Amino acid sequence: MLSVYVPLGTTLERITVEPGSLPPEEAVWIDMVTPTVQEDKMVEKLLGIAVPTREEMQEIEVSSRLYVENGARYMTATLMCRSDTATPKTTPVTFILSGHKLATVRYDDPRPFAIVEHKLARSCPAKVNGELVLMDLLDAVIDRSADILERIGAEVDQISHSIFEPEEEVEPPSYKDVLKALGRKGDLTSKVRESLVSIGRLLLFLANEAEGMKWPKDARAHLQSMRRDTASLSDHATYLANKITFLLDAMLGVVNLEQNAIIKIFSIAAVIFMPPTLVASIYGMNFHKGMIELEWDFGYPFALILMVLAAVLPIVYFKWKKWL
């Protein structure tokens, strides 16, 4: 799908380009979502650039993601998608600055694009251009990453509270549920950090190119501010990842302690019942010669009392040793 955004007073109007028709020349933002070959050619003809393929966007080396070609700046970043669902994912998005127009190529629907679209549809500067739209998109991506990290931090704190300070009136979650929750939070945190690292590289590239593009001083200062925000969020993501790792280790430690307690109970039970079993097995051999207890009237009660004593004495000894 190909959508273009055209200035209309103090708003940015979205126009969907139908197959076979050309985008308007006054468009400042061209948004390509899963573009077809025909849409690629239309944008290439309008901007005089080459639109990267999906395979080229998925390259991980910096030289394939951040480069200048025919006067256009190509910047590919990894953005978060579906972070509010059970299956979050990352997707590569390419930003192309050619002249004062911005083209974006994506194969998914990151939330910041919808946020910026609604924002510019309500109000935008009178002299809006591709650079301003790019700055708004990057701002929205950073804000979205911060929101996701805040949510992860709050949920991790709840999990930590359920592990170390469970409420008596509330049934604690099962270990399986806790481990699954920590695993999901760790996976989401790693994806956010991956996105922040790619955004940080993009901002560094853009800051180096800003002087050549003759950006105003306030725009370059804004870039530096976004770089600081990205670095601080990346540090916070690292902190959350370390905390999740600690909670995983603590959870496994709690499981091991409870398993050891269960094994301890079985071990003590085996030791307690061993002497009575020995007594019972001796008197169960039924050797009449030499076993005077078999002919004794009180032989049966004597054997029972002996078995009870054989079981009680180890318990008393274990308690004296504070093993129980």
N, C-alpha and C positions, 0 to 999 in steps of 0.2 A: 504494500500500500504506500502511496506517495501523497504526502500532505505538505502544503506550503503555507507560510504565514506571511501575510502582507500587512504593512502598517495602515491603520485606518483611524486617523485622528490620534487619540491617546490610548488606543488599544491595538492589539495584534489579532487580525482576523485569520481564522484557519480556513483554507480552501483545499478540498480534496480534488486532486488532479485525476480526471478520468483517463482510461487508456486511449492513447492516440492523440490526446491534446497536450499542448506545451505548457509548462509552468510559466506564470507571469514574470516579467523581467524585474518588477519591483519587489519581489519576494526577498526577505532577509533571512529566512530560516526554511530549509527544505529538510523535512523529516522523512526518512525512508525506512519503512518497517517491512522486513522480509521482502526486499525489492525484487522485481522480475528483471530479466535481461533488458526488456524494452524500457523500463523505468530507469535502469542504470544508464542506458544510452541517452535518454532525455536529459538527465542531470549532467552527464558528461558534456553534452552539447551546450547546455545553458551556462555551466561554470567553467568549461574548458579544463576539466580535471578527469582523472581516472578514479572510478569508485572501486575500493578494494573488495575482493570476494570474501565470503565467510571464512574460507580456509586461511586467507591472508590475515584476517582479523584475529584468528585464534593463535597466531604465532606468539611465542612468549619472549623472544629476544627483543631488547629495547630498540635496536635499529630497525626492526620491522613494525614497531608500534608508534614510534615518534620520529618523524622525518619530514623534510621539505622536498616537494616535487613540483616543478613548474610554477613556483611562486606560491603554492598552496601548502598550508601546514596540516599534516595528518597526525592525529593524536588518538590512539586507541587505549581505552581504559576498561577495566573489569568492574562491572557494577552488580549490585545485589538485586535479586528478583525473588518474589514470593517469600519474603522473609517472615510474613505473618502466617504462613502455612506450615504444615508438617514436613514439607519437602522444599526447603530454601535452595536456591541455586545462584550461580554467578553467570553473567553473560558478557561477552565483549561488545563494546559500543565504540564506534569510530566517529570522532568529531573532525570535520574538515573545514578550515577557514580559508576561503578564497576571496581575496578582495575584502569586502565588508559583508560577505554573505557566509552563512553557516549551513553546512550540510551534515546531518547525522545519519548514520547507518546502524541499524540494530535489528536483531532477530528475536527480541523478546520485549517485554513492556515494563521496564523499571519504573517505580513509583515517581521519582523526581521529574520525569517527563510530563506526567499528568499534572503535577503540582505547578510546574513552570507554565504549562499551557493555560491553566485556569488563572494563574496570576497575571500573565500578559494579556489575557482576554478581558480582564477587568481594568487594568491600567498598565501603561508602559510609557517610557520617555518619548517625547515627540520625535527625536532623532534616533530612534532605535536602529541598531544594526546587528550583524552577526556576532560581533565581539561581546555586546551587552547580553545577548541571549546565551552565549557560551558561559559567561560569568554567572548568570542566573542559574543555569543548569548545574555548574560545578558547585555553586553555593547550596543548591537543593540536595545534591548528592552527599555533600559533607554533613548537612543537617540531618538527612535521613540516616546516615551511618551513626551519627551521635544518638539519635532516637533509638536505634536498634541496640546500641551498646548500653544505653540506660535501661532498656527493658531487660536485657540479658543480666545486667548487674542486679536488678531488683529480684529477678527470678532465682538467680544463684544464691542471693541472700536468704530467700525463703527455703531453698533446699538445704543450705547450711544450718538454718535454725531447726529444721525438721530432723537433722542428723544429730546435732550436739545439744539442742535444747528443746526436745519434743514436748508438746503440750499434753498433759495427762488426759484431759477430756476429749482430745481429738485423736482418732486412731492414726498412728504413723503410717506413711506409705511403705509399701513393700520395698525390699532392697532392689528387686528387679526394676521397679518403677523409678527409683532414685537413680540407679545406674543408667537407665535409658534417658532420663531427663538430663543428667549431666553430659551424656554423650551427645545429645542433640544440641545443648548449649555450647559445648566445645566445638562442634562442627560449624554452627552458625558464627561463633566468634572467629574461627579461622577464616571463614569466607569474608567476613567484614574486614578483617585485617588484610587479606589479599586485595580487596577492593581499595582500601586506604593506601596501600603501598603503590598500586598502579596510579591512583589519583595523585599521590605525591610526586611520582615521576613525571606525570603529565604537567603538573603545575610548575615543576622545575624547568621543563622544556619550554613551557609557555612564557615563563618569566625571562628566560634567556632570549626568546624571540620577540618579546614585547618592545624592546628598544628598536629593533629593526622594523617592526610594524608601526613605530611612532605612536605607541599608546600614551595617553596622558598620565601624568604623575599619580593621580588618585587611583587609576585603574591598576597601575603597577603596585601601589601600596596595598590595594585590595588583594592582589595576587599573593603578596608576602604574608598578609594576614591569613589567607586560606591555607598557605603552606604551613604556618605555625599551628593552625587548627588541626590540619591533617596529621602533623607530627605528634601532637598531644593525644589525638584520638587513637593513633597507632600504638602509642605507649600504653594507653588505657586498655586497648584490646589485648596487648601482651600481658598486662596485669590480670585481666579477667581470665585469660588462658591459663596462667600460672595458678590462679585461685581454683579454677575448675580441676586442674591436675591435682592440686592438694586435696580437694574434696573427694576426688576419685580414690586417691591413696587412703584417705581417712575412712571412706566407706568400705573399702576392701579390708582395712584393718579392723573395723567393727565386725565385719562378717567373720574374719578369722578368729577374733576373740570369742564370738558366740559359738563358732564351730569347736574351738578348743574347750569351751565350757561343757558342751554336749559330750565330747569325747572323754573329758575328765569324769563326768557322771557315769558313763558306761564303764570306764576303767575301774572306778571305785566300786561300782556294783559288782563287777566281775571279781574283784579282790574280796569283797564282803561275802559273796556266796560261795567262794572256793572252799573255805574250811567246813561249812555245813555239808557241802557236797562230798568232801572227803570222808566225814563222819558217816554220812548216809551210805556211801559206797562201801565202807568197811563193814558196817552191820548188815549190808544187803548181800554179803557173800554167802551167808548161811552155812558157815563151817561149824557144825555142831560140836566137834571135838576141839577143845581148846578155847571155845568162846562161851564162857560161863554165863555171859549176859543173856544169851538166848534162852536159857532155862530159868532166868531170874524173873520173879513176878513184876518187879519194877524196871525191867530192862527197857521196855518201850518208852515210858516216861523219861528214864535216864538219857536215852538216845536223843529224845526231843529237846530236853534241857541242854544237853551238850551241844546240839546244833544251834540253838538260840544263842548260847554263850559264845560259840565260835563266830557267830555273825555280829554280836554286839561288841565284843572286844575290839575288833578292827575299827568299828565306828568310833568307839571311845578314843582309841589311839590316834585316829586321823583328826579328830576334833582337838585333841591335846597338841598335836603338831600344827594345828590351824590349816590343815589341808582341805577342810570342809567349811 
